[in-house]
Amino acid sequence: MILLELDIIETASHYPVPALVGFTMKANLKSILGISLLAVASVSAAELNVYSHRHYDSDAILFKRFSEETGIKVNVVKGSADQLIQRLSSEGKNSPADVLLTVDAGRLHRAKSAGVLQPIKSEVLIKNVPVTMRDPEGYWYGMTVRSRVIVYAKDRVKRSELSSYEALAKPKWKGRVVARSSSNIYNQSLLASIIAANGKDKAFAWAKAVRKNMARAPRGSDRDQARAVASGLADVAIMNTYYLGILANSSVAADREAANKVSVFFPNQNGRGAHINVSGGGVTASTKSKKEAVRFLEFLTSAKSQETFGNVNFEYPVLIKNNKSELLKSWGSFKADEVNLSILGAKNSEAVKLFDLAGWE
Ligand SMILES: [Fe+2]
C-alpha cells in the first residue's frame, strides 16, 4: 500500500510539501485506489536528495525501505566523494542536496572541513553510533564499519606466521606483499592509524619497508589484491574485508574461486586491534529538509538497516558485536583499534606526505 503511495507523492520539488497540502492533493488519488486516509496522513510528502559515493546494492534496498516506511522519496546522485564534495561546495547554499554519504572517515573529515555539512544533534544517532565512530561535533556519523586486514593465501601462509601490520615490514615478506596505491584513502587512513599508534618516524619506516616487500608496484583495487594472492603473484594483501565477501558472492566463477583460496587475518589482536574505518554520512549545510535528513541517518543506523548492510554488502554494523552476517561470523570475531576515527582525517595529509617520501606510489 505504501509502495503505491511513493509514486503518488513524488513531486517535482525537493522541498517538503506541507502535510495538509500533501494530504489534500493525495486524497483524490487515494480515494480511487481505496487507500486509507490514516495511512496517507501518517506519511510526509517530502523528498530527500542524497549525494552518495556508495554504489552498493544494500543502499538501494535500504533507500526503498525508507521510502516505504516514511513516504519520503529518496533521489540519489552518485559520484566520487571528491566530486560530490566539490559539487556541494560550488552549489553552496543553493545545493539541492540534503545528505552526503561517503566512505572513509578521512573523506567525511574532508567534507566537514569544506564546510558542506552541518552539525546534528540526535539522541537516536548518539545511541546507535559509538563515540569513536562519529564526529565529536556531530558533523558526520558512521553508518557501517569495515576492517582493513591482511588477506593471505591459505595454501602458502600459516596463520601463525601472521601477527601485525608492523610485521609485514620484516624481510620475511620480501616480494610477497600486494597493496593498492597510496592515492587511495583506505591506505591513507591505515597509515594515519599507524601514525597515531606508533608516531611519524615509525610509520614512515613501515611504509618504506612494506613498499620494498611488494611483489609488484601498487596498483588496482582491493579486489585485485585478493585476485593477485589467489593467482600466486603474492602471498599476502592489505585490503578491506567486505571486498572478500563481494568476491565470494560474485557472479564471476573466477572471483568466487579466488575468494576460496584466501582467508582473512585480523592483525594486531595482541595490541591495539585491527584497523577499522567507517562509511558514513552527514546532513548538508544547505538542506531545507533537515528533519527528514536526520531521520534518514537515524534509519540507516537502526538495527534492522545495520543487518541489511551486513547481509548484502558484507560490512560490519557500527556496533560490531551486533553483526548477524554468517559470512562475517565465519571470519571470526576481532578486536578493533578504538582510535577515534576523526583522527584519521586529522592525520590524513601527514599520511599522504609519508607515503610520498617512502616511495609508495
Ligand atoms: Fe570500498
Boltz pocket constraint, residues with backbone or C-beta under 6 A from the ligand:
constraints:
  - pocket:
      binder: B
      contacts: [[A, 103], [A, 240]]
      max_distance: 6.0
